[in-house]
Every structure is written in structure tokens, then in C-alpha cells.
Amino acid sequence: MLKLIGVFTSLFLISIIFLRIPQENVGLASFAAKSNLLGSPRSAQRFLNILTGVGILVYLGIAIQLNLSNL
């Protein structure tokens, strides 16, 4: 069960990292601004930073727990 949660957390982190739009990429930035998918750029950036940090902490916790259970 913990391995399954670890896989989903890994996929979640990969998708979050792909959502982080570089500022110099005008095409993707204009799409995000026009579609209002994530709200304002500043709040979207803050939300993605928090979500990425929480995802990393969850992933590290699961990885540590899986490593300790294999000992």
C-alpha cells in the first residue's frame, strides 16, 4: 500500500514540476494567463511552490518509511 502511495506521489510531483511555467516561455505563459487555469500568475506560483514542498516532504517520508521497513 505504501509503495502505491509512493508511486502516485512521484507521478504527482512530476506533473507539478511540469506545470511550473518558465517566465520566458511566452507561448505557455500566455495560455495560462488566457485560460486562467491557475489564477493570477503570482498566486499560482505561490500555490505551486507550497504544493511542491508538501509533495517533496510526503515523498521523503514515504521513502524513509519504505527503506526502514526493508531493513
TIVO-2410 file (N, C-alpha, C; in nm, 3 decimals):
# residues 71
REC num residu      c1      c2      c3 atome chaine
REC   1      M   0.082  -0.120   0.000     N      A
REC   1      M   0.000   0.000   0.000    CA      A
REC   1      M   0.086   0.126   0.000     C      A
REC   2      L   0.194   0.123   0.079     N      A
REC   2      L   0.283   0.238   0.087    CA      A
REC   2      L   0.358   0.259  -0.044     C      A
REC   3      K   0.391   0.149  -0.113     N      A
REC   3      K   0.457   0.161  -0.243    CA      A
REC   3      K   0.365   0.227  -0.345     C      A
REC   4      L   0.237   0.194  -0.340     N      A
REC   4      L   0.139   0.253  -0.432    CA      A
REC   4      L   0.125   0.403  -0.407     C      A
REC   5      I   0.122   0.442  -0.282     N      A
REC   5      I   0.114   0.584  -0.248    CA      A
REC   5      I   0.242   0.655  -0.293     C      A
REC   6      G   0.356   0.587  -0.281     N      A
REC   6      G   0.483   0.643  -0.326    CA      A
REC   6      G   0.486   0.666  -0.476     C      A
REC   7      V   0.430   0.572  -0.551     N      A
REC   7      V   0.424   0.587  -0.697    CA      A
REC   7      V   0.334   0.704  -0.735     C      A
REC   8      F   0.218   0.714  -0.671     N      A
REC   8      F   0.129   0.826  -0.701    CA      A
REC   8      F   0.190   0.960  -0.661     C      A
REC   9      T   0.263   0.962  -0.551     N      A
REC   9      T   0.331   1.085  -0.510    CA      A
REC   9      T   0.438   1.123  -0.610     C      A
REC  10      S   0.511   1.025  -0.661     N      A
REC  10      S   0.614   1.052  -0.762    CA      A
REC  10      S   0.552   1.110  -0.889     C      A
REC  11      L   0.445   1.049  -0.935     N      A
REC  11      L   0.377   1.099  -1.056    CA      A
REC  11      L   0.318   1.238  -1.032     C      A
REC  12      F   0.267   1.261  -0.913     N      A
REC  12      F   0.213   1.391  -0.877    CA      A
REC  12      F   0.322   1.498  -0.881     C      A
REC  13      L   0.438   1.466  -0.825     N      A
REC  13      L   0.549   1.562  -0.826    CA      A
REC  13      L   0.598   1.590  -0.967     C      A
REC  14      I   0.602   1.488  -1.051     N      A
REC  14      I   0.644   1.509  -1.190    CA      A
REC  14      I   0.546   1.601  -1.261     C      A
REC  15      S   0.416   1.580  -1.241     N      A
REC  15      S   0.317   1.666  -1.307    CA      A
REC  15      S   0.322   1.809  -1.253     C      A
REC  16      I   0.347   1.826  -1.124     N      A
REC  16      I   0.357   1.960  -1.065    CA      A
REC  16      I   0.476   2.034  -1.123     C      A
REC  17      I   0.587   1.963  -1.138     N      A
REC  17      I   0.707   2.028  -1.192    CA      A
REC  17      I   0.684   2.068  -1.336     C      A
REC  18      F   0.610   1.989  -1.412     N      A
REC  18      F   0.580   2.028  -1.549    CA      A
REC  18      F   0.484   2.145  -1.556     C      A
REC  19      L   0.402   2.166  -1.455     N      A
REC  19      L   0.311   2.280  -1.453    CA      A
REC  19      L   0.381   2.412  -1.427     C      A
REC  20      R   0.499   2.405  -1.369     N      A
REC  20      R   0.573   2.528  -1.340    CA      A
REC  20      R   0.621   2.587  -1.472     C      A
REC  21      I   0.559   2.695  -1.513     N      A
REC  21      I   0.583   2.756  -1.643    CA      A
REC  21      I   0.698   2.856  -1.632     C      A
REC  22      P   0.801   2.840  -1.716     N      A
REC  22      P   0.908   2.940  -1.714    CA      A
REC  22      P   0.857   3.076  -1.760     C      A
REC  23      Q   0.911   3.182  -1.701     N      A
REC  23      Q   0.864   3.316  -1.734    CA      A
REC  23      Q   0.899   3.357  -1.876     C      A
REC  24      E   1.009   3.306  -1.932     N      A
REC  24      E   1.050   3.348  -2.065    CA      A
REC  24      E   0.975   3.274  -2.176     C      A
REC  25      N   0.901   3.170  -2.143     N      A
REC  25      N   0.826   3.096  -2.243    CA      A
REC  25      N   0.692   3.167  -2.265     C      A
REC  26      V   0.687   3.251  -2.369     N      A
REC  26      V   0.571   3.337  -2.392    CA      A
REC  26      V   0.448   3.256  -2.431     C      A
REC  27      G   0.466   3.152  -2.508     N      A
REC  27      G   0.352   3.074  -2.554    CA      A
REC  27      G   0.275   3.009  -2.441     C      A
REC  28      L   0.346   2.940  -2.353     N      A
REC  28      L   0.280   2.874  -2.241    CA      A
REC  28      L   0.229   2.975  -2.139     C      A
REC  29      A   0.303   3.083  -2.118     N      A
REC  29      A   0.260   3.184  -2.021    CA      A
REC  29      A   0.133   3.253  -2.067     C      A
REC  30      S   0.123   3.279  -2.197     N      A
REC  30      S   0.001   3.343  -2.247    CA      A
REC  30      S  -0.117   3.248  -2.239     C      A
REC  31      F  -0.092   3.117  -2.259     N      A
REC  31      F  -0.200   3.019  -2.245    CA      A
REC  31      F  -0.252   3.017  -2.102     C      A
REC  32      A  -0.160   3.018  -2.006     N      A
REC  32      A  -0.201   3.014  -1.866    CA      A
REC  32      A  -0.275   3.141  -1.827     C      A
REC  33      A  -0.233   3.255  -1.882     N      A
REC  33      A  -0.298   3.381  -1.849    CA      A
REC  33      A  -0.437   3.389  -1.913     C      A
REC  34      K  -0.449   3.341  -2.037     N      A
REC  34      K  -0.577   3.349  -2.107    CA      A
REC  34      K  -0.679   3.251  -2.052     C      A
REC  35      S  -0.633   3.131  -2.018     N      A
REC  35      S  -0.727   3.030  -1.971    CA      A
REC  35      S  -0.761   3.048  -1.824     C      A
REC  36      N  -0.680   3.126  -1.751     N      A
REC  36      N  -0.699   3.149  -1.607    CA      A
REC  36      N  -0.708   3.015  -1.533     C      A
REC  37      L  -0.625   2.921  -1.577     N      A
REC  37      L  -0.627   2.786  -1.523    CA      A
REC  37      L  -0.585   2.784  -1.377     C      A
REC  38      L  -0.482   2.860  -1.343     N      A
REC  38      L  -0.430   2.858  -1.207    CA      A
REC  38      L  -0.448   2.991  -1.135     C      A
REC  39      G  -0.530   3.079  -1.186     N      A
REC  39      G  -0.549   3.209  -1.124    CA      A
REC  39      G  -0.443   3.307  -1.168     C      A
REC  40      S  -0.417   3.407  -1.086     N      A
REC  40      S  -0.314   3.505  -1.120    CA      A
REC  40      S  -0.177   3.439  -1.117     C      A
REC  41      P  -0.083   3.489  -1.196     N      A
REC  41      P   0.050   3.425  -1.200    CA      A
REC  41      P   0.120   3.422  -1.064     C      A
REC  42      R   0.107   3.526  -0.986     N      A
REC  42      R   0.175   3.530  -0.856    CA      A
REC  42      R   0.115   3.428  -0.759     C      A
REC  43      S  -0.018   3.422  -0.753     N      A
REC  43      S  -0.081   3.326  -0.662    CA      A
REC  43      S  -0.061   3.183  -0.711     C      A
REC  44      A  -0.058   3.164  -0.843     N      A
REC  44      A  -0.033   3.031  -0.897    CA      A
REC  44      A   0.108   2.985  -0.864     C      A
REC  45      Q   0.205   3.076  -0.874     N      A
REC  45      Q   0.343   3.042  -0.842    CA      A
REC  45      Q   0.357   3.005  -0.694     C      A
REC  46      R   0.293   3.082  -0.608     N      A
REC  46      R   0.300   3.054  -0.464    CA      A
REC  46      R   0.232   2.921  -0.431     C      A
REC  47      F   0.116   2.897  -0.492     N      A
REC  47      F   0.043   2.772  -0.469    CA      A
REC  47      F   0.125   2.652  -0.516     C      A
REC  48      L   0.188   2.663  -0.634     N      A
REC  48      L   0.269   2.553  -0.684    CA      A
REC  48      L   0.393   2.532  -0.599     C      A
REC  49      N   0.452   2.640  -0.546     N      A
REC  49      N   0.567   2.625  -0.456    CA      A
REC  49      N   0.528   2.550  -0.329     C      A
REC  50      I   0.415   2.586  -0.270     N      A
REC  50      I   0.369   2.519  -0.149    CA      A
REC  50      I   0.335   2.373  -0.178     C      A
REC  51      L   0.264   2.350  -0.288     N      A
REC  51      L   0.225   2.214  -0.324    CA      A
REC  51      L   0.347   2.128  -0.353     C      A
REC  52      T   0.447   2.184  -0.419     N      A
REC  52      T   0.570   2.109  -0.447    CA      A
REC  52      T   0.644   2.077  -0.318     C      A
REC  53      G   0.652   2.173  -0.227     N      A
REC  53      G   0.719   2.149  -0.099    CA      A
REC  53      G   0.651   2.041  -0.018     C      A
REC  54      V   0.520   2.046  -0.012     N      A
REC  54      V   0.445   1.943   0.061    CA      A
REC  54      V   0.462   1.806  -0.005     C      A
REC  55      G   0.457   1.804  -0.138     N      A
REC  55      G   0.476   1.678  -0.210    CA      A
REC  55      G   0.613   1.617  -0.187     C      A
REC  56      I   0.715   1.702  -0.182     N      A
REC  56      I   0.851   1.654  -0.157    CA      A
REC  56      I   0.862   1.597  -0.016     C      A
REC  57      L   0.803   1.666   0.081     N      A
REC  57      L   0.807   1.615   0.219    CA      A
REC  57      L   0.734   1.481   0.232     C      A
REC  58      V   0.620   1.469   0.166     N      A
REC  58      V   0.545   1.342   0.169    CA      A
REC  58      V   0.627   1.232   0.103     C      A
REC  59      Y   0.688   1.265  -0.011     N      A
REC  59      Y   0.769   1.166  -0.082    CA      A
REC  59      Y   0.887   1.120   0.003     C      A
REC  60      L   0.956   1.215   0.066     N      A
REC  60      L   1.069   1.178   0.152    CA      A
REC  60      L   1.024   1.093   0.270     C      A
REC  61      G   0.911   1.126   0.329     N      A
REC  61      G   0.859   1.047   0.439    CA      A
REC  61      G   0.828   0.905   0.397     C      A
REC  62      I   0.766   0.889   0.282     N      A
REC  62      I   0.734   0.755   0.231    CA      A
REC  62      I   0.861   0.679   0.198     C      A
REC  63      A   0.959   0.747   0.136     N      A
REC  63      A   1.085   0.681   0.100    CA      A
REC  63      A   1.159   0.634   0.224     C      A
REC  64      I   1.162   0.716   0.327     N      A
REC  64      I   1.230   0.677   0.451    CA      A
REC  64      I   1.159   0.559   0.516     C      A
REC  65      Q   1.026   0.565   0.518     N      A
REC  65      Q   0.949   0.456   0.578    CA      A
REC  65      Q   0.969   0.325   0.502     C      A
REC  66      L   0.972   0.332   0.368     N      A
REC  66      L   0.995   0.210   0.289    CA      A
REC  66      L   1.135   0.156   0.311     C      A
REC  67      N   1.234   0.245   0.323     N      A
REC  67      N   1.370   0.198   0.347    CA      A
REC  67      N   1.385   0.135   0.485     C      A
REC  68      L   1.319   0.192   0.585     N      A
REC  68      L   1.326   0.135   0.719    CA      A
REC  68      L   1.254   0.001   0.728     C      A
REC  69      S   1.148  -0.016   0.650     N      A
REC  69      S   1.074  -0.143   0.654    CA      A
REC  69      S   1.151  -0.255   0.582     C      A
REC  70      N   1.246  -0.218   0.495     N      A
REC  70      N   1.324  -0.320   0.423    CA      A
REC  70      N   1.444  -0.367   0.503     C      A
REC  71      L   1.474  -0.305   0.614     N      A
REC  71      L   1.589  -0.347   0.695    CA      A
REC  71      L   1.564  -0.469   0.775     C      A
***
